[in-house]
């Protein structure tokens, strides 16, 4: 982990990278980490929320996804209609 942190200029974040790597190895048992890599109560709460409250996101994120989806659908319909219209040779 230290080599990775040094090569990517993340030496100041080595401790949190180690914790993240240990949690990633066994995400269901993050409460059982060794004393050396003890998670703070705030970190434990965030990890619990990852599984218990999956859909708890900011409302602006949902709004952004909905607006972009509608825009993509409108663009797709427009492109389909335009390409279909040109195939029929309306300009002749």
Phi, psi and omega in degrees: 000323180296321179297316178299314181298319180291318183290338180249016177056046180237030184300325181289347182249018184301317182298314182289329175294320178296316178299315180298320179294319179293319178294321180295330179292324181213077187296336182281343184239042181291341178288343184262020180294152178301159180301327182297326183247035183300131178277146176286160178303324179295318178295320178297319180296318178296320179292322177295320180295335178299326182259326184276328184232062185299327186263013178276092180230163178297144181299328180295330176295313178298318179298318179298316180296317180295314181296318179294324178294317178296317178299319179294321179294317179296317179296319179297316178296316180299314180296321178297313182294320179294313181293323178294321180294319180288330178296329183281349177072048183294340183278351182279000000 
